Amino acid sequence: MKLTFGFGSSVQEVEVPERNLIGELHANDVPLGLTGEAEVIRALQEPIGTPRLRDIVRPGETIAIVTSDITRPMPTAKVMPALLDELYAGGVRPEDVTLVFALGSHRRQTDEEHRKLAGERAYSEIKCVDSDPDDCVRFGVTSRGTPVDVTRVVAEADRRICLGNIEYHYFAGYSGGAKAIMPGVSSRAAIQSNHSRMVLPECCAGNLETNPLRLDIEEAGAMVGVDFILNVVLSEHKEILKAVAGDVTKAHRAGCAFLDTLYRKELAEAADIVLVSQGGAPKDLNLYQTQKALDNAKHAVRDGGIIILIGSCREGLGERTFEEWMTTAPTARSLIERIQREFKLGGHKAAAIAMVLERVEVDLVSELDADFVRSLFLVPQPSAQTALDHAFVKLGPDARVLSMPYGGSTLPKVIKR
């Protein structure tokens, strides 16, 4: 059977004998109602756990809308028109509204990127700014010891509205909800304190209620105060399939439940070999982003198996600290030991890769130099087909194969019966 995986702007094709193939993970076939901007309007009209936004805000109040930066697929431009209409219906003036791009620890953005993210209408009607991790207001410290420092423009607003897309997150459980506050508009010290919990076993994709890192995020959000959220769930092709609005926790949980019906995939057995990609550009431009697919694939492979990670990585490793950790580590294990000694953003993804390497071999099909790939503790392969042929030689002709062509979206879970 021929399988196709996105690889930059092209594809990698693989022939897998049908007798070896466990399955190919795509989104589940879920009945949909409205989609796109019509679904956003519906969600705003039917909030979960709060009154309508127009009945929460008051004329003269300042409003901070927190949304994702350029590194995330949140379609801010598509949701802002309906959100602004709802605010204006409550008597809010455009000059009192600021759209804040949550940079977390990422770089500052250009005016042109602001325009693209916000959309023409929002960009022309309201202020659009990046969060500033160096200009924060302290709200206190969480019960787990995380400082709650929030960028001033958000901290000092009368009302805070958080936007986001909900997808699986490899240590926060899911994106969305209060994650717009922590780490979105928090200080670097706050982010590092929160994210240092990523090495705990409960901090994994799909886990909310017993995830200490996610619970820390939500405690920080409660200390700051979030008046309303508007989150969306996207298709594999980044179209809005579902929107949820209202209470920061209740609406978020409803969105996560929908995501599970769409992307959580139950497996009767763990695979010997997992073929996985991010689906191509722009999500596989570098190893830093491609790692997301690897982390979901780890849930589907048996100990001692092989993950074949397919990603162009044409821009290299993608983040300075990540690159420094990956290229200077003497062993993969040393990365895990280092993150426990000194948590550092960027280094956390290096440690995440090392945690996968504790269990399985990872073969990388990319545009990176083979010797460089070996220095990263990965096995370089010139093509996905060559990688699969190598895996069969190593694990035997009866090895069971699973395909994950959109590995950053689908979350496999082996159900032990």
Secondary structure, DSSP 8 states (H G I E B T S, - for coil): -EEEEEETTEEEEEE--GGGEEEE---------S-HHHHHHHHHHS-BSS--HHHH--TT--EEEEEE-TTS---HHHHHHHHHHHHHHTT--GGGEEEEEE-TTS----HHHHHHHH-HHHHHHSEEEE--TTSEEEEEE-TTS-EEEEEHHHHT-SEEEEEEE--EETTTEESSGGGGTTTTTB-HHHHHHHHGGGGSTT-STT--TT-HHHHHHHHHHHHH---EEEEEEE-TTS-EEEEEEESTTHHHHHHHHHHHHHHEEEESS-EEEEEEE--STTTTSSHHHHHHHHHHHGGGEEEEEEEEEE---TTTT-SHHHHHHHHH-SSHHHHHHHHHHS--TTHHHHHHHHHHHTTSEEEEESSS-HHHHHHTT-EEESSHHHHHHHHHHHH-TT--EEEETTTTT-EEEE---
